[in-house]
């Protein structure tokens, strides 16, 4: 996984017109896809963590009854 700092650096790279000018279209698209994919993976991981916490809470609640 990328750190938050690495993600910010990629996003800055995507917005930096001087760098974008030096990169070809394919490289720019790759950086953009990389950022989008990473954000989607983080979103999915967060959803999994939330579901696991809810499952644990429900399981704990059943054991108390």
Secondary structure, DSSP 4 states (H G I P E B T S, - for coil): ---HHHHHHHHHHHH-HHHHHHS-HHHHHHHHHHHHHHHHHHHHHHHHHHHHHHHHHHHHHHHH-
